[in-house]
Amino acid sequence: MNIIDDAISTEATRKNVRLMIPVMIHWAKTGHNEHTYGDLTHAIGKSKFSGIGHALYCCYRIQTKYISR
């Protein structure tokens, strides 16, 4: 079972979530807690990304539905 494929319906959002999760885990593990949407956008290699809020919500849904059981 692939959690991201199961939880997210569009391939573009799946791709963005797969890029975002490792960055956010790294930030959490290293105590970086004052980043912005712009920092995350840059960290995943995009110069502009209007769908970051939706992708973050998908990350949240994955975490609450599958990981925090």
CORSUL-V662710 format. One record per backbone hydrogen bond with DSSP energy under -0.5 kcal/mol. CO is the residue of the C=O (numbers start at 1). NH is the residue of the N-H. If there is no record, write none. Layout:
co=CO nh=NH
co=CO nh=NH
This chain:
co=1 nh=3
co=2 nh=6
co=3 nh=7
co=4 nh=8
co=10 nh=14
co=11 nh=15
co=12 nh=16
co=13 nh=17
co=14 nh=18
co=15 nh=19
co=16 nh=20
co=17 nh=21
co=18 nh=22
co=19 nh=23
co=20 nh=24
co=21 nh=25
co=22 nh=26
co=23 nh=27
co=24 nh=28
co=25 nh=29
co=26 nh=30
co=27 nh=32
co=28 nh=31
co=31 nh=33
co=36 nh=40
co=37 nh=41
co=38 nh=42
co=39 nh=43
co=40 nh=44
co=41 nh=46
co=42 nh=45
co=49 nh=52
co=51 nh=55
co=52 nh=56
co=53 nh=57
co=54 nh=58
co=55 nh=59
co=56 nh=60
co=57 nh=61
co=58 nh=62
co=59 nh=63
co=60 nh=64
co=61 nh=65
co=62 nh=66
co=62 nh=67
co=63 nh=67
co=63 nh=68
